[in-house]
Amino acid sequence: MILRMTDQTDTTALREKIEAALDVCRPFLHADGGEVEISRICEGGVVELRFHGTCAMCAMSKMTLRAGIERAILRSVPEIRRVESVG
């Protein structure tokens, strides 16, 4: 289920904070020919991300997700509890 907030600006602000955290990680992904985008923000503080480029097929993408991207998001966006990758 997609996150439903009472104020659209809350959703926009949350997305902006997540994007800012992703921007910290993106140079490392770009260096290897990859990219990441927000697929959706779900209820319960779950963010679903989609990998593109070489990251979409990389065997290390799960480690990148947990050790890099998820840590950056959780540190910067306390409203988020978990980050998942979607196909």
DSSP file (Angstrom, degrees, kcal/mol; ACC not computed):
  #  RESIDUE AA STRUCTURE BP1 BP2  ACC     N-H-->O    O-->H-N    N-H-->O    O-->H-N    TCO  KAPPA ALPHA  PHI   PSI    X-CA   Y-CA   Z-CA
    1    1 A M              0   0    0      0, 0.0    42,-1.6     0, 0.0     2,-0.2   0.000 360.0 360.0 360.0 137.6    0.0    0.0    0.0
    2    2 A I  B     -A   42   0A   0     40,-0.2    40,-0.3     1,-0.1     2,-0.1  -0.506 360.0 -96.2 -77.2 143.1    1.3    3.4   -0.9
    3    3 A L        -     0   0    0     38,-3.2     2,-0.6    -2,-0.2    -1,-0.1  -0.363  37.5-157.9 -59.6 128.9    1.9    5.9    2.0
    4    4 A R        -     0   0    0     -2,-0.1     2,-0.3    -3,-0.1    -1,-0.1  -0.954  12.7-178.5-113.4 117.1   -1.0    8.2    2.5
    5    5 A M        -     0   0    0     -2,-0.6     6,-0.0     1,-0.1     3,-0.0  -0.846  32.8-128.7-113.8 153.1   -0.2   11.4    4.2
    6    6 A T  S    S+     0   0    0     -2,-0.3     2,-0.5     1,-0.1    -1,-0.1   0.785  96.5  46.6 -71.6 -26.5   -2.7   14.1    5.1
    7    7 A D  S >> S-     0   0    0      1,-0.1     4,-1.2    -3,-0.0     3,-1.2  -0.970  70.2-147.9-123.5 124.5   -0.6   16.9    3.5
    8    8 A Q  H 3> S+     0   0    0     -2,-0.5     4,-2.5     1,-0.3     5,-0.2   0.823 100.8  62.1 -58.1 -31.7    0.9   16.6    0.1
    9    9 A T  H 3> S+     0   0    0      1,-0.2     4,-2.6     2,-0.2    -1,-0.3   0.827  98.4  56.9 -66.1 -29.0    3.8   18.7    1.3
   10   10 A D  H <> S+     0   0    0     -3,-1.2     4,-2.3     2,-0.2    -1,-0.2   0.928 109.4  44.8 -63.7 -44.7    4.7   16.0    3.9
   11   11 A T  H  X S+     0   0    0     -4,-1.2     4,-2.6     2,-0.2    -2,-0.2   0.913 114.5  48.8 -64.7 -43.3    5.0   13.5    1.1
   12   12 A T  H  X S+     0   0    0     -4,-2.5     4,-2.3     2,-0.2    -2,-0.2   0.912 111.7  48.9 -63.6 -43.3    7.0   15.9   -1.0
   13   13 A A  H  X S+     0   0    0     -4,-2.6     4,-2.1     2,-0.2    -1,-0.2   0.898 111.7  49.4 -64.2 -40.6    9.3   16.7    1.9
   14   14 A L  H  X S+     0   0    0     -4,-2.3     4,-2.2     2,-0.2    -2,-0.2   0.931 111.1  49.2 -63.9 -46.0    9.9   13.0    2.7
   15   15 A R  H  X S+     0   0    0     -4,-2.6     4,-2.7     1,-0.2    -2,-0.2   0.895 110.1  52.2 -60.6 -40.5   10.7   12.3   -1.0
   16   16 A E  H  X S+     0   0    0     -4,-2.3     4,-2.2     2,-0.2    -1,-0.2   0.894 108.8  49.5 -64.3 -39.9   13.1   15.2   -1.1
   17   17 A K  H  X S+     0   0    0     -4,-2.1     4,-1.8     2,-0.2    -1,-0.2   0.899 112.3  47.9 -66.0 -39.8   14.9   13.9    2.1
   18   18 A I  H  X S+     0   0    0     -4,-2.2     4,-2.4     2,-0.2    -2,-0.2   0.925 111.1  50.9 -65.5 -44.1   15.2   10.4    0.6
   19   19 A E  H  X S+     0   0    0     -4,-2.7     4,-2.4     1,-0.2    -2,-0.2   0.884 107.4  53.9 -60.3 -39.0   16.5   11.8   -2.7
   20   20 A A  H  X S+     0   0    0     -4,-2.2     4,-0.9     2,-0.2    -1,-0.2   0.902 109.6  47.6 -62.7 -40.3   19.1   13.8   -0.8
   21   21 A A  H >X S+     0   0    0     -4,-1.8     4,-0.9     1,-0.2     3,-0.6   0.898 111.8  50.2 -66.7 -39.8   20.3   10.6    0.9
   22   22 A L  H >X S+     0   0    0     -4,-2.4     4,-2.3     1,-0.2     3,-0.5   0.861 101.5  62.8 -65.6 -34.7   20.4    8.8   -2.5
   23   23 A D  H 3< S+     0   0    0     -4,-2.4    -1,-0.2     1,-0.3    -2,-0.2   0.796  98.7  56.0 -61.9 -27.3   22.4   11.7   -4.0
   24   24 A V  H << S+     0   0    0     -4,-0.9     4,-0.3    -3,-0.6    -1,-0.3   0.856 114.6  39.0 -69.0 -35.1   25.1   10.9   -1.5
   25   25 A C  H XX S+     0   0    0     -4,-0.9     4,-1.4    -3,-0.5     3,-1.1   0.750  96.3  81.1 -85.7 -27.2   25.2    7.3   -2.9
   26   26 A R  H 3X S+     0   0    0     -4,-2.3     4,-3.4     1,-0.3     5,-0.3   0.825  81.8  61.0 -57.3 -39.3   24.7    8.0   -6.5
   27   27 A P  H 3> S+     0   0    0      0, 0.0     4,-1.7     0, 0.0    -1,-0.3   0.881 106.8  48.2 -57.1 -35.4   28.3    8.9   -7.4
   28   28 A F  H <> S+     0   0    0     -3,-1.1     4,-0.6    -4,-0.3    -2,-0.2   0.885 114.2  45.8 -70.4 -38.8   29.4    5.4   -6.4
   29   29 A L  H ><>S+     0   0    0     -4,-1.4     5,-3.0     1,-0.2     3,-1.0   0.923 112.0  51.2 -67.6 -44.6   26.7    3.8   -8.4
   30   30 A H  H ><5S+     0   0    0     -4,-3.4     3,-1.7     1,-0.3    -2,-0.2   0.852 100.3  63.7 -61.8 -35.2   27.4    6.0  -11.4
   31   31 A A  H 3<5S+     0   0    0     -4,-1.7    -1,-0.3    -5,-0.3    -2,-0.2   0.795 109.6  40.3 -60.4 -27.4   31.1    5.1  -11.3
   32   32 A D  T <<5S-     0   0    0     -3,-1.0    -1,-0.3    -4,-0.6    -2,-0.2   0.251 126.0 -98.7-104.8  11.1   30.1    1.5  -12.0
   33   33 A G  T < 5S+     0   0    0     -3,-1.7    21,-2.0     1,-0.3    -3,-0.2   0.739  83.2 122.4  83.0  23.1   27.4    2.4  -14.6
   34   34 A G  E   < - B   0  53A   0     -5,-3.0     2,-0.3    19,-0.3    -1,-0.3  -0.623  37.2-172.3-115.8 174.3   24.4    2.1  -12.2
   35   35 A E  E     - B   0  52A   0     17,-1.5    17,-2.7    -2,-0.2     2,-0.3  -0.970   8.2-152.2-157.1 160.8   21.5    4.2  -11.0
   36   36 A V  E     - B   0  51A   0     -2,-0.3     2,-0.3    15,-0.2    15,-0.2  -0.992  11.2-176.8-140.1 145.8   18.8    4.0   -8.4
   37   37 A E  E     - B   0  50A   0     13,-1.9    13,-2.7    -2,-0.3     2,-0.5  -0.978  34.4-103.3-140.1 154.8   15.3    5.6   -8.2
   38   38 A I  E     - B   0  49A   0     -2,-0.3    11,-0.3    11,-0.2     3,-0.1  -0.660  29.3-176.9 -75.5 125.1   12.5    5.7   -5.8
   39   39 A S  E     -     0   0A   0      9,-3.4     2,-0.3    -2,-0.5    10,-0.2   0.889  63.9 -35.7 -86.1 -50.1    9.7    3.3   -6.9
   40   40 A R  E     - B   0  48A   0      8,-1.5     8,-3.0     2,-0.0     2,-0.5  -0.978  46.1-122.9-166.0 163.5    7.3    4.2   -4.1
   41   41 A I  E     - B   0  47A   0     -2,-0.3   -38,-3.2     6,-0.2     6,-0.2  -0.973  36.9-161.0-113.9 121.1    7.0    5.1   -0.4
   42   42 A C  E >>  -AB   2  46A   0      4,-3.6     3,-1.0    -2,-0.5     4,-0.9  -0.546  26.4 -85.5-104.0 164.5    4.8    2.7    1.4
   43   43 A E  T 34 S+     0   0    0    -42,-1.6     3,-0.3     1,-0.2    -1,-0.1  -0.291 110.9  41.8 -59.9 151.9    2.9    2.7    4.7
   44   44 A G  T 34 S-     0   0    0      1,-0.2    -1,-0.2    37,-0.0    37,-0.1   0.543 130.4 -74.1  84.3   7.2    5.0    1.7    7.7
   45   45 A G  T <4 S+     0   0    0     -3,-1.0    36,-3.2     1,-0.2    37,-1.9   0.844  85.8 147.5  77.4  33.8    8.1    3.7    6.5
   46   46 A V  E  <  -Bc  42  82A   0     -4,-0.9    -4,-3.6    -3,-0.3     2,-0.5  -0.893  30.2-161.4-105.7 130.4    9.2    1.3    3.7
   47   47 A V  E     -Bc  41  83A   0     35,-2.3    37,-3.0    -2,-0.5     2,-0.5  -0.937   5.7-152.8-109.2 130.9   10.8    2.8    0.6
   48   48 A E  E     -Bc  40  84A   0     -8,-3.0    -9,-3.4    -2,-0.5    -8,-1.5  -0.910  15.8-169.6-104.2 126.4   10.9    0.7   -2.5
   49   49 A L  E     -Bc  38  85A   0     35,-3.2    37,-2.9    -2,-0.5     2,-0.5  -0.825  12.6-148.1-114.5 152.5   13.9    1.4   -4.8
   50   50 A R  E     -B   37   0A   0    -13,-2.7   -13,-1.9    -2,-0.3     2,-0.3  -0.985  12.6-144.7-121.8 126.9   14.5    0.3   -8.4
   51   51 A F  E     -B   36   0A   0     35,-0.5     2,-0.3    -2,-0.5   -15,-0.2  -0.635  18.0-170.4 -86.5 147.7   18.1   -0.3   -9.6
   52   52 A H  E >   +B   35   0A   0    -17,-2.7   -17,-1.5    -2,-0.3     3,-1.1  -0.857  46.9  10.9-130.6 167.0   19.0    0.5  -13.2
   53   53 A G  E >  S-B   34   0A   0     -2,-0.3     3,-1.1     1,-0.3     4,-0.5  -0.325 128.3 -14.3  66.4-144.2   22.1   -0.1  -15.4
   54   54 A T  G >> S+     0   0    0    -21,-2.0     3,-0.9     1,-0.3     4,-0.8   0.775 132.3  66.3 -65.4 -25.2   24.7   -2.4  -14.2
   55   55 A C  G <4 S+     0   0    0     -3,-1.1     3,-0.3     1,-0.2    -1,-0.3   0.816  90.7  64.2 -65.0 -29.5   23.2   -2.3  -10.7
   56   56 A A  G <4 S+     0   0    0     -3,-1.1    -1,-0.2     1,-0.2    -2,-0.2   0.780 115.5  29.0 -65.8 -25.6   20.1   -4.0  -11.9
   57   57 A M  T <4 S+     0   0    0     -3,-0.9    -1,-0.2    -4,-0.5     2,-0.2   0.402  92.0 119.9-114.0   0.3   22.1   -7.2  -12.7
   58   58 A C    ><  -     0   0    0     -4,-0.8     3,-1.3    -3,-0.3     4,-0.2  -0.464  57.5-145.2 -76.2 135.0   24.9   -7.0  -10.2
   59   59 A A  T 3  S+     0   0    0      1,-0.2     3,-0.4    -2,-0.2     4,-0.2   0.720 101.3  55.6 -67.3 -21.3   25.3   -9.8   -7.7
   60   60 A M  T 3> S+     0   0    0      1,-0.2     4,-2.5     2,-0.1     3,-0.3   0.371  75.3 101.3 -92.5   4.5   26.5   -7.2   -5.1
   61   61 A S  H <> S+     0   0    0     -3,-1.3     4,-2.6     1,-0.2    -1,-0.2   0.836  78.3  55.1 -62.6 -32.3   23.4   -5.1   -5.4
   62   62 A K  H  > S+     0   0    0     -3,-0.4     4,-2.5    -4,-0.2    -1,-0.2   0.902 110.1  46.0 -66.1 -39.3   21.9   -6.5   -2.2
   63   63 A M  H  >>S+     0   0    0     -3,-0.3     4,-2.8    -4,-0.2     5,-0.6   0.911 112.4  50.6 -68.1 -41.2   25.0   -5.6   -0.3
   64   64 A T  I  X>S+     0   0    0     -4,-2.5     5,-2.3     1,-0.2     4,-1.4   0.913 111.5  49.6 -60.1 -42.4   25.0   -2.1   -1.9
   65   65 A L  I  <>S+     0   0    0     -4,-2.6     5,-3.6    -5,-0.2     6,-0.3   0.951 120.9  32.3 -62.0 -51.3   21.3   -1.8   -0.9
   66   66 A R  I  <>S+     0   0    0     -4,-2.5     5,-0.6     3,-0.2    -2,-0.2   0.942 126.4  36.5 -75.2 -49.2   21.8   -2.8    2.8
   67   67 A A  I  <5S+     0   0    0     -4,-2.8    -3,-0.2    -5,-0.2    -1,-0.2   0.735 133.7  16.4 -81.9 -22.4   25.3   -1.6    3.6
   68   68 A G  I  X<S+     0   0    0     -4,-1.4     4,-2.1    -5,-0.6    -3,-0.2   0.787 128.0  31.9-112.8 -67.9   25.3    1.6    1.6
   69   69 A I  I  ><S+     0   0    0     -5,-2.3     4,-2.5     2,-0.2     5,-0.2   0.932 120.2  46.6 -67.2 -50.0   21.9    3.0    0.4
   70   70 A E  I  ><S+     0   0    0     -5,-3.6     4,-3.1    -6,-0.3     5,-0.3   0.921 113.0  50.4 -61.0 -43.2   19.7    1.8    3.3
   71   71 A R  H  ><S+     0   0    0     -5,-0.6     4,-2.0    -6,-0.3    -1,-0.2   0.910 110.9  49.2 -61.2 -41.8   22.2    3.0    5.9
   72   72 A A  H  X S+     0   0    0     -4,-2.1     4,-1.7     2,-0.2    -1,-0.2   0.911 114.7  44.5 -64.0 -42.5   22.3    6.4    4.2
   73   73 A I  H  X S+     0   0    0     -4,-2.5     4,-2.9     2,-0.2     7,-0.2   0.942 113.4  48.8 -68.4 -47.4   18.5    6.7    4.1
   74   74 A L  H  < S+     0   0    0     -4,-3.1    -1,-0.2     1,-0.2    -2,-0.2   0.855 112.7  49.4 -62.1 -34.6   17.9    5.5    7.6
   75   75 A R  H  < S+     0   0    0     -4,-2.0    -1,-0.2    -5,-0.3    -2,-0.2   0.873 121.2  33.9 -70.0 -37.5   20.5    7.9    9.0
   76   76 A S  H  < S+     0   0    0     -4,-1.7    -2,-0.2     1,-0.2    -1,-0.2   0.713 121.7  43.3 -92.6 -22.9   19.1   10.9    7.1
   77   77 A V    ><  -     0   0    0     -4,-2.9     3,-2.1    -5,-0.2    -1,-0.2  -0.791  58.4-177.6-130.4  88.0   15.4   10.1    7.2
   78   78 A P  T 3  S+     0   0    0      0, 0.0    -1,-0.1     0, 0.0    -4,-0.1   0.681  79.5  69.6 -63.7 -16.9   14.2    8.9   10.6
   79   79 A E  T 3  S+     0   0    0    -65,-0.0     2,-0.4     2,-0.0    -5,-0.1   0.699  86.1  83.0 -71.3 -17.9   10.6    8.4    9.2
   80   80 A I    <   +     0   0    0     -3,-2.1   -34,-0.2    -7,-0.2   -35,-0.1  -0.730  49.9 175.2 -92.2 134.7   11.9    5.5    7.1
   81   81 A R        +     0   0    0    -36,-3.2     2,-0.3    -2,-0.4   -35,-0.2   0.680  65.1  12.1-107.6 -27.5   12.2    2.1    8.8
   82   82 A R  E     -c   46   0A   0    -37,-1.9   -35,-2.3    -9,-0.0     2,-0.4  -0.996  55.5-148.4-154.4 151.3   13.2   -0.2    5.8
   83   83 A V  E     -c   47   0A   0     -2,-0.3     2,-0.3   -37,-0.2   -35,-0.2  -0.991  19.8-174.8-125.0 131.8   14.4    0.0    2.3
   84   84 A E  E     -c   48   0A   0    -37,-3.0   -35,-3.2    -2,-0.4     2,-0.4  -0.905  20.4-130.5-125.3 152.4   13.6   -2.7   -0.3
   85   85 A S  E     -c   49   0A   0     -2,-0.3     2,-0.3   -37,-0.2   -35,-0.2  -0.860  22.0-164.5-100.6 136.2   14.6   -3.3   -3.9
   86   86 A V              0   0    0    -37,-2.9   -35,-0.5    -2,-0.4    -2,-0.0  -0.909 360.0 360.0-119.4 150.4   11.9   -4.0   -6.5
   87   87 A G              0   0    0     -2,-0.3   -37,-0.1   -37,-0.1    -1,-0.0   0.457 360.0 360.0 -73.4 360.0   12.4   -5.5   -9.9
